[in-house]
């Protein structure tokens, strides 16, 4: 069973750097000695897309999530190496939650962020990914190699992030066991599955256009959405899309060419949904729909439409999607 988001709680973090110390011995011989240094973070906080103006710098734990985006920020001061070569450096995180996908640790060159002033809206944009962890098990240390980032004494910031995961049968059984043990009320459903597909487009000015589709989104459906998007367009439109085959189909390419330069599709690199501001639309809509527990397709469609129409009336929220650290490139 796929799950689009997963909370990951961090209780403590350490960087362990192994430095090669070289000393001269009698008779001209040289000895090398490895020394382990452990550094705790000097600042840590997390930011939450759904509460863009909230600060969590005083929280006892940190969180990661991918829908809505929740990222953690950590800053370390590495000292005492005195020019010694760093053989290896690892980020160690104690996890209080399980996730089969793991996390990505990104560089952050901007060390000016403040633990008690960092919020989603002002969070500095992370740099390239340093490395990824393996699967995460609750109640254990997660180790990620960041040797390529730690070069010696200095201040370093990192941003652990999470992009989704898969809930295993064991995890689902554990959730059910907790519900049984503490007599948590549950909602019985028929087991019938239903869903909607959504196509949307947003602009940095706060514009928002959408279309929902009960069936499969085909190249023809996407072309019809593009036709709607072009209605009333006074300026050329540049639309950022992922690498889905329908976006590269002959039908869509022909339609784009017929617009004579008024429409251009820019395809993102593979496996980079975080670069598309429009991805955050579903992160905003989903929790508002799920909490209503729709029981059939008609209810689901009504709730989705209601949330999307509400978002159309909130241009400030739409503009905030472009302020996500990975999406600021799209700002004018």
C-alpha positions as CSV (number, residue, x, y, z in Angstrom):
1,X,0.0,0.0,0.0
2,X,1.5,3.3,-1.1
3,X,1.5,6.3,1.2
4,X,2.3,9.8,0.0
5,X,3.7,11.1,3.3
6,X,5.3,9.9,6.4
7,X,6.3,11.6,9.7
8,X,9.8,11.0,11.0
9,X,10.7,12.1,14.5
10,X,14.3,13.0,15.3
11,X,15.4,12.9,19.0
12,X,19.1,13.6,18.8
13,X,21.7,14.2,16.1
14,X,25.5,13.9,15.9
15,X,28.2,14.4,13.3
16,X,31.1,12.1,13.7
17,X,34.3,13.1,11.8
18,X,37.3,10.8,11.6
19,X,40.4,13.0,11.1
20,X,43.8,11.6,10.1
21,X,46.4,13.1,12.5
22,X,50.0,12.7,11.3
23,X,53.0,13.0,13.7
24,X,56.7,12.6,13.4
25,X,58.4,9.9,15.4
26,X,62.2,9.3,16.1
27,X,64.5,8.2,13.3
28,X,62.3,10.1,10.7
29,X,59.4,7.7,10.8
30,X,55.8,8.9,10.4
31,X,52.7,7.6,12.3
32,X,49.1,8.3,11.4
33,X,46.4,8.2,14.0
34,X,42.7,8.4,13.5
35,X,40.7,10.4,16.0
36,X,36.9,10.5,16.3
37,X,35.2,13.8,16.9
38,X,31.5,14.0,17.8
39,X,29.6,17.3,17.4
40,X,26.1,18.0,18.5
41,X,24.0,20.6,16.6
42,X,24.3,24.2,17.7
43,X,20.9,25.0,16.2
44,X,18.0,22.9,15.0
45,X,14.4,23.6,13.9
46,X,11.9,22.4,11.3
47,X,9.5,24.2,9.0
48,X,6.0,23.2,8.0
49,X,4.4,24.2,4.7
50,X,0.9,24.0,6.1
51,X,1.9,26.5,8.9
52,X,4.2,28.7,6.9
53,X,4.5,31.4,9.6
54,X,5.1,29.1,12.6
55,X,8.5,28.5,14.2
56,X,9.4,25.2,15.8
57,X,12.8,26.0,17.0
58,X,11.9,25.2,20.6
59,X,10.4,21.8,19.9
60,X,12.0,18.8,21.6
61,X,11.9,16.8,18.4
62,X,12.2,17.5,14.7
63,X,9.9,16.3,11.9
64,X,10.1,15.3,8.3
65,X,7.2,14.9,5.9
66,X,6.5,15.2,2.2
67,X,2.9,16.2,2.0
68,X,2.7,18.9,3.2
69,X,6.4,19.6,3.1
70,X,8.1,19.5,6.5
71,X,11.9,19.9,6.4
72,X,14.4,20.0,9.3
73,X,17.4,22.4,9.5
74,X,20.5,21.5,11.5
75,X,23.7,23.5,12.0
76,X,27.0,22.2,13.4
77,X,30.3,23.9,14.3
78,X,33.2,21.6,13.5
79,X,36.3,22.5,15.4
80,X,39.5,21.1,16.8
81,X,40.6,19.3,13.6
82,X,43.4,21.9,13.2
83,X,44.0,21.2,9.5
84,X,43.9,17.4,9.8
85,X,42.4,15.6,6.8
86,X,38.9,14.4,7.3
87,X,38.7,10.7,6.3
88,X,35.0,10.3,6.9
89,X,32.0,12.2,8.3
90,X,28.5,10.8,9.1
91,X,25.3,12.3,10.2
92,X,23.7,10.2,13.0
93,X,20.0,10.6,13.7
94,X,17.9,8.7,16.3
95,X,14.5,7.9,14.8
96,X,11.3,7.5,16.6
97,X,9.4,6.4,13.5
98,X,9.8,3.9,10.7
99,X,10.0,4.6,7.0
100,X,11.0,2.2,4.3
101,X,12.2,4.9,1.9
102,X,14.6,6.8,4.1
103,X,15.6,10.4,3.9
104,X,17.8,12.7,1.7
105,X,20.3,15.0,3.4
106,X,21.0,18.2,1.5
107,X,23.7,20.9,1.7
108,X,22.9,24.4,2.9
109,X,25.4,27.1,2.3
110,X,23.4,29.8,4.1
111,X,24.2,29.5,7.8
112,X,22.5,32.8,8.8
113,X,19.1,31.2,9.7
114,X,18.0,31.5,13.3
115,X,16.7,28.6,15.4
116,X,13.9,30.7,16.9
117,X,13.2,32.8,13.8
118,X,13.2,30.1,11.0
119,X,9.8,29.6,9.4
120,X,8.7,28.0,6.2
121,X,8.3,31.4,4.5
122,X,11.8,32.5,5.2
123,X,13.7,29.2,5.1
124,X,16.8,29.3,2.9
125,X,16.8,27.1,-0.1
126,X,18.8,23.8,0.4
127,X,21.5,23.0,-2.1
128,X,22.3,19.7,-3.8
129,X,21.7,16.3,-2.1
130,X,24.7,15.0,-0.2
131,X,23.5,11.5,0.3
132,X,20.5,9.4,1.2
133,X,19.9,7.0,4.1
134,X,18.7,3.5,3.9
135,X,15.4,2.3,5.4
136,X,14.6,3.8,8.8
137,X,13.6,1.7,11.8
138,X,12.0,3.3,14.8
139,X,14.1,3.2,17.9
140,X,17.4,3.0,16.1
141,X,20.2,5.3,14.8
142,X,20.2,6.2,11.2
143,X,23.6,6.9,9.7
144,X,24.2,8.9,6.5
145,X,27.6,9.4,5.0
146,X,28.3,13.2,4.4
147,X,32.0,12.9,4.0
148,X,31.9,14.8,0.7
149,X,30.5,17.9,2.6
150,X,32.7,18.1,5.7
151,X,36.1,19.3,4.7
152,X,37.5,20.6,8.0
153,X,36.9,23.1,10.7
154,X,34.0,25.4,10.0
155,X,30.2,25.8,10.3
156,X,28.0,23.5,8.3
157,X,24.2,23.3,7.9
158,X,22.3,20.4,6.5
159,X,18.6,19.8,5.6
160,X,17.2,16.3,6.0
161,X,14.2,15.8,3.8
162,X,11.7,13.1,2.9
163,X,9.9,12.5,-0.3
164,X,7.5,9.7,0.4
165,X,7.5,6.0,1.2
166,X,5.7,2.7,1.3
167,X,3.7,1.5,4.3
168,X,4.5,-2.2,4.8
169,X,2.0,-4.9,6.0
170,X,3.8,-5.0,9.4
171,X,3.4,-1.2,9.8
172,X,-0.3,-1.4,9.0
173,X,-0.7,-4.3,11.5
174,X,1.2,-2.2,14.2
175,X,-1.2,0.7,13.6
176,X,-4.2,-1.7,14.0
177,X,-2.7,-3.1,17.2
178,X,-2.4,0.3,18.7
179,X,-6.0,1.1,17.8
180,X,-7.2,-2.2,19.4
181,X,-5.1,-1.7,22.6
182,X,-6.3,1.8,23.3
183,X,-9.8,1.3,22.0
184,X,-9.4,4.1,19.4
185,X,-12.6,4.6,17.5
186,X,-12.4,3.5,13.9
187,X,-14.5,4.1,10.8
188,X,-15.8,1.0,9.0
189,X,-15.8,1.2,5.2
190,X,-16.9,-1.1,2.5
191,X,-13.4,-1.5,1.0
192,X,-14.6,-0.1,-2.3
193,X,-11.9,2.1,-3.8
194,X,-12.5,5.3,-5.7
195,X,-10.4,8.2,-6.7
196,X,-10.1,11.3,-8.9
197,X,-7.3,12.7,-11.0
198,X,-6.5,16.4,-10.9
199,X,-4.7,18.6,-13.4
200,X,-3.8,22.1,-12.3
201,X,-1.6,25.0,-13.2
202,X,-0.5,27.9,-11.0
203,X,1.5,31.1,-11.5
204,X,3.7,33.2,-9.2
205,X,1.1,35.9,-9.4
206,X,-1.4,33.7,-7.6
207,X,-3.4,32.5,-10.6
208,X,-4.8,28.9,-10.3
209,X,-6.5,26.8,-13.0
210,X,-7.6,23.2,-12.5
211,X,-9.6,20.3,-14.0
212,X,-10.6,17.1,-12.4
213,X,-11.0,13.8,-14.2
214,X,-12.7,10.6,-12.9
215,X,-11.0,8.4,-15.5
216,X,-7.5,8.1,-16.7
217,X,-5.7,11.3,-17.7
218,X,-4.8,10.7,-21.3
219,X,-2.9,12.8,-23.8
220,X,-6.3,14.0,-25.1
221,X,-7.5,15.0,-21.6
222,X,-4.2,16.9,-21.0
223,X,-4.6,18.7,-24.4
224,X,-8.2,19.7,-23.4
225,X,-6.7,21.2,-20.2
226,X,-4.2,23.1,-22.3
227,X,-7.0,24.4,-24.5
228,X,-8.7,25.8,-21.4
229,X,-5.5,27.3,-20.1
230,X,-5.0,29.2,-23.3
231,X,-8.5,30.8,-23.2
232,X,-8.0,34.5,-22.4
233,X,-4.2,34.3,-22.3
234,X,-2.8,37.7,-23.2
235,X,0.8,36.7,-22.8
236,X,2.8,33.5,-23.8
237,X,2.5,30.7,-21.2
238,X,5.5,28.7,-20.0
239,X,4.2,25.5,-18.3
240,X,6.5,23.4,-16.1
241,X,5.6,19.7,-16.3
242,X,7.1,16.4,-15.2
243,X,8.2,13.7,-17.5
244,X,4.9,11.8,-17.8
245,X,4.5,10.3,-21.3
246,X,1.3,12.3,-21.9
247,X,3.3,15.5,-21.7
248,X,5.6,14.3,-24.5
249,X,2.9,12.7,-26.7
250,X,2.6,13.6,-30.3
251,X,-0.9,14.9,-29.7
252,X,0.3,17.4,-27.1
253,X,3.4,18.4,-29.1
254,X,1.2,19.1,-32.1
255,X,-1.1,21.3,-30.1
256,X,1.8,23.2,-28.6
257,X,3.3,23.8,-32.1
258,X,-0.1,25.1,-33.3
259,X,0.0,27.9,-30.6
260,X,2.8,29.6,-32.6
261,X,5.0,30.3,-29.6
262,X,2.2,31.3,-27.2
263,X,2.6,28.0,-25.2
264,X,5.8,26.3,-24.2
265,X,6.2,23.1,-22.1
266,X,9.4,22.8,-19.9
267,X,10.0,19.3,-18.7
268,X,11.6,18.8,-15.3
269,X,14.5,16.4,-14.8
270,X,13.5,12.8,-13.8
271,X,12.5,12.2,-10.1
272,X,12.4,15.8,-9.2
273,X,8.7,16.6,-8.2
274,X,10.0,19.0,-5.5
275,X,11.0,21.4,-8.3
276,X,7.4,21.9,-9.5
277,X,5.4,24.5,-7.4
278,X,2.2,22.9,-8.7
279,X,3.0,19.7,-6.7
280,X,2.1,21.6,-3.6
281,X,-1.5,22.1,-4.6
282,X,-2.3,18.5,-3.7
283,X,-0.4,18.9,-0.5
284,X,-2.7,21.7,0.4
285,X,-5.9,20.0,-0.8
286,X,-5.4,16.5,0.5
287,X,-5.6,17.0,4.2
288,X,-8.7,19.2,3.8
289,X,-10.4,16.3,1.9
290,X,-9.2,13.4,3.9
291,X,-10.4,14.7,7.2
292,X,-14.0,14.7,5.8
293,X,-13.8,10.9,5.2
294,X,-15.7,10.8,1.9
295,X,-17.7,7.6,1.5
296,X,-18.3,7.6,-2.2
297,X,-17.2,9.2,-5.5
298,X,-19.8,11.9,-5.4
299,X,-18.7,13.0,-1.9
300,X,-15.0,12.9,-2.9
301,X,-15.7,15.0,-6.0
302,X,-17.7,17.6,-4.1
303,X,-15.0,17.9,-1.4
304,X,-12.2,18.2,-3.9
305,X,-14.0,20.7,-6.0
306,X,-14.8,22.8,-2.9
307,X,-11.1,22.8,-1.8
308,X,-9.9,23.7,-5.3
309,X,-12.4,26.5,-5.7
310,X,-11.4,27.8,-2.2
311,X,-7.7,27.8,-3.2
312,X,-8.6,29.8,-6.3
313,X,-9.8,32.6,-4.0
314,X,-6.5,32.5,-2.0
315,X,-3.8,33.9,-4.3
316,X,-1.5,34.6,-1.3
317,X,-1.5,30.8,-0.6
318,X,-0.8,30.0,-4.3
319,X,2.1,32.5,-4.4
320,X,3.5,30.9,-1.2
321,X,4.0,27.7,-3.2
322,X,6.7,29.5,-5.2
323,X,8.6,30.4,-2.0
324,X,9.3,26.8,-1.2
325,X,13.2,26.5,-1.2
326,X,13.2,24.2,-4.3
327,X,10.8,26.4,-6.3
328,X,12.1,29.9,-5.9
329,X,13.8,29.6,-9.3
330,X,10.4,30.1,-10.8
331,X,9.9,33.5,-9.2
332,X,10.1,36.5,-11.6
